[in-house]
Amino acid sequence: MFISEYGEATYCNTPTNPGDVEKSNDLFSAIVGKNIMLEAKELCDKAKAEYYLSENKVAEYNNQRLYYR
């Protein structure tokens, strides 16, 4: 599961607030938007490297679950 809404964070027992969910979504979409031309594995690797927000539990939760297979 990838958290993109406040209710999902609550469901996943991830302490946060609506603002942190929005910041996480904004960063993730910016990373994907500027790297959309990459192959899927490269895009995933790039997102794993750049998708970090200090003390943002949603970004931390999502980054731990971001993978390519």
HELIX and SHEET records of a PDB file:
HELIX    1   1 TYR A    6  TYR A   11  1                                   6    
HELIX    2   2 PRO A   18  LYS A   34  1                                  17    
HELIX    3   3 ALA A   40  GLU A   50  1                                  11    
HELIX    4   4 LYS A   57  GLN A   64  1                                   8    
END                                                                             
